Amino acid sequence: MPLLTRTLSASLAYVPALLLLAAVGLSQYSANLYLGALLPLVFLYALLPLLDYLIGLDTRNPDRAEEQQLRHSRLLRLLPVLALPVQLVLLFGTLIWLQGRDDLSIQALLLWAISLGVVSGINAINTAHELIHRPGRTERITGGILLSLVCYGGFKIEHIRGHHVNVATPLDNSSARLNQSVYNFVFRALRHNLYQAWLLEKQRLAHQHLPAWHWRNEVLDWYALSLLVACSCYVLAGWTGVLFFLLQSLIAVIELEVINYIEHYGLQRARQANGRYQRPTEMHSWNSSYRLSNLLLLQLQRHADHHANPNRPYPLLRHLDHSPQLPGGYASMMLLALIPPLWRRVIHPRLPQQPDRRGNVIPG
């Protein structure tokens, strides 16, 4: 596939952001605040699952020549960085526009916060996920700022030094256990992951003979930035602006954790004779190669390859036939997960054989 085509395809990751801008335009034109706010939700969770099945899978992987092109493309490297100015426009632009409306009610404000939160989960968190895996300091900082715009800066620490180390083991709160419901999982993740990020930073600083409450503590830095954003929202719209910022953040974070649920549900790494777990492989994450939703998510659904090769940039992620395969894209799987009995009925037959706690292989 030509590099230009790849770049144009990758730019579809900004469709959710454009949806929110289109939503503002629709509400402005129709004079109906509710109608516009529903547009991103209807597209992402009603139309996208249908389009995924109609357009189908993309199981093609780049060959060596294409890999070299993609690896050295400055445009593909720059594309995720652009999410930062886009997210600032989405957050502050939407808030300023809403404040200028005479017909703004608390119900409309909440609906718009939910709609922005769903978009932020893709534009801010999903893009930040790509950036915090990058070797460049500027890109990692950009990822941290994006996460601060949804009050989840701790993810930058916990995801790299916690989740990727402990994935598919009982030590990881971001790996869903067999028969665990999505509701239990999300509540547990929200409760433990920030604390885990704090512990990881505390350990890092202790190795440098520094106290946990130090300006070099990334958790403090990123949440200080979130506080600054909240203060900016207060200046723009008072406590209404703060509520709007916090609610869109909560929705974005819940969306992330539901995705975490479906990415590793029921998969386990075997414990070795020395007591350590086997290294993460492509068998410890669910793969989904539905073409359209992968383009919207920077190939995140090729998650099996991501965990086997966490430093591989998004254009190079591969479809792996032998990895556990989801029967749909993330949008449809998220809806399915909300009905636990139906989720288990669909997913359990697809589980590969799993090891028990002693390392013995048992049927999934």
Disulfide bonds with the S-S distance in Angstrom:
none
